[in-house]
Amino acid sequence: MADFTREEVVEIASKLIGADLSGLDLGEVELRGAILWRANLSDADMHGADLRGAYLGGANLSGANLSGANLSEANLSEANLSEAKYNAETTWPMGIWANDPRFDPEAAGAVLVEEGFDPEAAGAVVSSHYVESVANAITKKLGYKVDLYVKSGGLTVSGIIHIGIIEPRNPGTYILGIMCDGGGEDCFHPNRRANLENKRLTHKLLEQVGWRIYRIWRMDWYKDPTHEIEKLKAELMAIENDATFVVR
């Protein structure tokens, strides 16, 4: 869970060493010269952020949205950029240090997202850090086995149903499908309104073929994962005796 709000981050930008800023909306914020050494910025939305000269050594930027961010002269030594998303408008430093070769984001694990790219239509696995954190909590705290990125009889592409919770009394079926919203596919979709409408229609189609769908929003998850797990537990208890199963 993030330690600070968006406003607090801007106000104390020079004192964020080791801060937990995971999942925060930091789009277009002014963080020029910020000291973010070893800060946790995983899955943060930092599109268009001004990070010129920021010290991000050892920071966790996995899954972060860096679309259009300005990182010129930033220090990215030992930063984790696994699955961080960027586009042609993102500005990278010449190198980690002044005399180094130009920084190579893809070599560091970042993913280029082209204009108009729809990761779901391409069958991509997006925001895996976020999805896996939810799946791990379901397994460890609720005791259910799960499958990730489930297809449903050709109706969906890979990744539409992010987590399938397996019915413990009948391992060939699922008791509930989890949609993890607010991740990378939502941040980078060229038309967010159309994307949300597509998700609504997909939800309806999945229910028509027998799925029960439950949605978890990224910001809610990172704000209070314990509360979200308790809500999911209550949902599972309510349907355990009246589940409509989908055979794998």
VMD Tcl script that draws the C-alpha trace (Angstrom):
set ca {
  {0.00 0.00 0.00}
  {1.37 3.42 -0.95}
  {2.78 5.58 1.85}
  {1.83 8.91 0.28}
  {-0.83 10.65 -1.76}
  {-0.09 12.24 -5.12}
  {-0.06 15.69 -3.52}
  {2.33 14.62 -0.76}
  {4.70 13.12 -3.31}
  {4.96 16.44 -5.15}
  {5.37 18.39 -1.90}
  {8.21 16.27 -0.50}
  {9.82 15.13 -3.76}
  {13.32 15.53 -2.34}
  {12.68 13.17 0.59}
  {11.29 9.99 -0.96}
  {14.15 7.57 -0.35}
  {12.72 4.05 -0.11}
  {9.11 5.31 -0.19}
  {6.28 2.98 -1.21}
  {4.53 4.73 -4.11}
  {3.23 1.57 -5.79}
  {0.10 1.98 -7.89}
  {-0.13 5.75 -7.40}
  {-1.47 8.08 -10.09}
  {1.55 10.33 -10.72}
  {0.63 11.29 -14.27}
  {2.18 14.59 -15.41}
  {3.55 15.44 -11.95}
  {6.63 17.63 -11.50}
  {9.34 15.44 -9.93}
  {12.38 17.11 -11.44}
  {15.46 16.30 -9.37}
  {13.46 14.10 -6.95}
  {15.42 11.70 -4.76}
  {13.66 8.37 -5.30}
  {16.50 6.01 -4.41}
  {15.12 2.50 -3.82}
  {11.54 3.81 -3.96}
  {8.78 1.34 -4.89}
  {7.02 2.72 -7.98}
  {5.69 -0.59 -9.27}
  {2.53 -0.19 -11.38}
  {2.54 3.58 -10.79}
  {0.95 5.66 -13.56}
  {3.70 8.19 -14.38}
  {2.63 9.16 -17.88}
  {3.96 12.58 -18.85}
  {5.78 13.00 -15.52}
  {8.76 15.36 -15.41}
  {11.56 13.23 -13.95}
  {14.51 15.19 -15.36}
  {17.54 14.72 -13.18}
  {15.66 12.47 -10.74}
  {17.70 9.95 -8.78}
  {16.02 6.57 -9.33}
  {18.93 4.32 -8.41}
  {17.65 0.94 -7.20}
  {14.01 2.03 -7.64}
  {11.34 -0.54 -8.50}
  {9.58 0.68 -11.67}
  {8.19 -2.71 -12.71}
  {4.90 -2.35 -14.57}
  {4.99 1.45 -14.30}
  {3.44 3.61 -17.02}
  {6.26 5.85 -18.33}
  {4.45 6.89 -21.49}
  {5.58 10.41 -22.39}
  {7.67 10.77 -19.21}
  {10.83 12.89 -19.37}
  {13.73 11.00 -17.76}
  {16.56 12.97 -19.35}
  {19.55 13.20 -17.00}
  {17.82 10.82 -14.56}
  {19.97 8.24 -12.77}
  {18.55 4.74 -13.35}
  {21.42 2.70 -11.93}
  {20.14 -0.72 -10.74}
  {16.52 0.37 -11.31}
  {14.02 -2.43 -12.00}
  {12.18 -1.60 -15.23}
  {10.68 -5.04 -15.81}
  {7.45 -4.66 -17.86}
  {7.50 -0.86 -17.47}
  {5.67 0.63 -20.46}
  {6.96 3.53 -22.55}
  {6.23 5.07 -25.92}
  {7.97 7.16 -28.58}
  {7.36 10.28 -26.48}
  {9.30 8.96 -23.48}
  {12.67 10.70 -23.09}
  {15.49 8.57 -21.68}
  {18.86 9.69 -20.30}
  {21.96 9.44 -22.46}
  {23.13 6.76 -20.03}
  {23.04 5.82 -16.38}
  {26.01 8.14 -15.89}
  {27.03 11.15 -17.99}
  {29.74 9.31 -19.96}
  {27.81 6.07 -20.49}
  {26.22 5.02 -23.81}
  {22.56 6.00 -24.34}
  {20.27 4.17 -21.93}
  {18.54 1.17 -23.55}
  {15.08 0.71 -21.94}
  {14.33 -2.60 -23.66}
  {17.61 -4.09 -22.44}
  {16.47 -3.06 -18.94}
  {13.17 -4.92 -19.38}
  {10.87 -2.05 -20.39}
  {8.26 -2.58 -23.13}
  {7.63 -0.18 -26.02}
  {3.91 0.48 -26.57}
  {3.17 1.84 -30.01}
  {0.32 4.27 -30.70}
  {-2.91 2.36 -31.21}
  {-1.49 -0.81 -29.67}
  {-4.09 -2.96 -27.88}
  {-2.26 -5.51 -25.71}
  {-5.41 -7.57 -25.04}
  {-6.22 -7.94 -28.75}
  {-2.63 -9.07 -29.26}
  {-3.04 -11.69 -26.54}
  {-0.37 -10.05 -24.39}
  {0.11 -10.70 -20.71}
  {-0.08 -7.23 -19.18}
  {0.42 -5.97 -15.62}
  {1.57 -9.43 -14.51}
  {3.03 -8.02 -11.28}
  {-0.42 -6.78 -10.27}
  {-2.29 -9.92 -11.39}
  {0.18 -12.24 -9.70}
  {-0.02 -10.30 -6.43}
  {-3.80 -10.84 -6.41}
  {-3.44 -14.51 -7.36}
  {-0.85 -15.12 -4.63}
  {-3.13 -13.55 -2.01}
  {-6.05 -15.73 -3.11}
  {-3.90 -18.84 -2.80}
  {-2.16 -17.99 0.48}
  {-4.97 -16.23 2.36}
  {-8.08 -17.96 1.01}
  {-6.62 -21.37 0.22}
  {-7.91 -21.63 -3.36}
  {-5.92 -22.89 -6.32}
  {-5.99 -20.63 -9.37}
  {-5.14 -20.52 -13.07}
  {-3.89 -17.32 -14.71}
  {-5.04 -15.88 -18.06}
  {-7.89 -18.29 -18.74}
  {-9.54 -18.76 -22.13}
  {-13.22 -19.70 -22.36}
  {-14.13 -21.96 -25.24}
  {-12.64 -19.66 -27.87}
  {-14.75 -16.72 -26.72}
  {-11.85 -14.81 -25.19}
  {-8.25 -14.11 -26.06}
  {-5.47 -14.87 -23.63}
  {-5.58 -12.55 -20.66}
  {-9.28 -11.58 -20.73}
  {-10.00 -13.62 -17.58}
  {-6.94 -12.76 -15.55}
  {-7.52 -15.28 -12.72}
  {-9.74 -18.36 -12.65}
  {-10.44 -19.63 -9.11}
  {-10.69 -23.42 -9.22}
  {-13.67 -25.06 -7.52}
  {-12.04 -27.20 -4.77}
  {-14.69 -29.94 -4.96}
  {-14.44 -30.23 -8.73}
  {-10.97 -29.31 -10.06}
  {-12.24 -29.40 -13.64}
  {-14.31 -26.25 -13.10}
  {-13.98 -22.64 -11.93}
  {-16.07 -21.11 -9.18}
  {-15.22 -17.52 -10.13}
  {-13.34 -15.50 -12.74}
  {-11.37 -12.44 -11.63}
  {-10.84 -9.40 -13.86}
  {-7.98 -7.21 -12.60}
  {-8.83 -3.75 -13.91}
  {-6.81 -0.56 -13.91}
  {-3.58 -2.23 -14.98}
  {-1.30 -1.62 -17.96}
  {-3.97 -2.35 -20.58}
  {-6.16 0.41 -19.13}
  {-3.31 2.90 -18.82}
  {-2.11 2.42 -22.39}
  {-5.28 1.83 -24.37}
  {-5.56 4.60 -27.02}
  {-9.29 5.02 -26.31}
  {-10.01 4.36 -22.64}
  {-13.75 4.94 -22.94}
  {-14.06 2.41 -25.76}
  {-11.84 0.04 -23.79}
  {-14.14 0.18 -20.76}
  {-17.17 -0.42 -22.98}
  {-15.45 -3.44 -24.50}
  {-14.76 -4.76 -21.01}
  {-18.43 -4.32 -20.07}
  {-19.54 -6.26 -23.14}
  {-16.94 -8.96 -22.52}
  {-18.19 -9.29 -18.94}
  {-21.75 -9.76 -20.25}
  {-20.70 -12.35 -22.84}
  {-18.74 -14.34 -20.27}
  {-21.76 -14.42 -17.96}
  {-23.91 -15.63 -20.86}
  {-21.66 -18.69 -21.28}
  {-21.73 -19.50 -17.56}
  {-18.97 -17.52 -15.90}
  {-19.33 -15.58 -12.67}
  {-17.08 -12.53 -12.96}
  {-15.65 -10.46 -10.12}
  {-13.66 -7.26 -10.68}
  {-10.79 -5.90 -8.60}
  {-9.47 -2.41 -9.31}
  {-5.74 -1.81 -9.11}
  {-5.89 1.34 -6.97}
  {-8.26 -0.35 -4.49}
  {-5.94 -3.33 -4.33}
  {-2.80 -1.33 -3.58}
  {-4.65 0.96 -1.17}
  {-5.98 -1.86 1.02}
  {-5.35 -5.43 -0.22}
  {-6.63 -6.93 3.06}
  {-10.02 -5.26 2.59}
  {-10.20 -6.40 -1.03}
  {-9.41 -10.00 -0.04}
  {-12.12 -9.90 2.63}
  {-14.65 -8.65 0.05}
  {-13.63 -11.45 -2.31}
  {-13.90 -14.00 0.51}
  {-17.47 -12.86 1.21}
  {-18.31 -13.17 -2.50}
  {-16.91 -16.70 -2.66}
  {-18.81 -17.77 0.45}
  {-22.03 -16.41 -1.04}
  {-21.71 -18.42 -4.26}
  {-20.06 -21.64 -3.05}
  {-23.40 -23.43 -2.77}
  {-24.83 -21.95 -5.95}
  {-21.96 -21.79 -8.44}
  {-22.38 -22.05 -12.18}
  {-19.26 -23.84 -13.33}
  {-17.23 -23.45 -16.50}
  {-15.37 -26.57 -17.60}
  {-11.78 -26.06 -18.66}
}
mol new
graphics top color blue
foreach p $ca { graphics top sphere $p radius 0.5 }
foreach p [lrange $ca 0 end-1] q [lrange $ca 1 end] { graphics top cylinder $p $q radius 0.2 }
display resetview
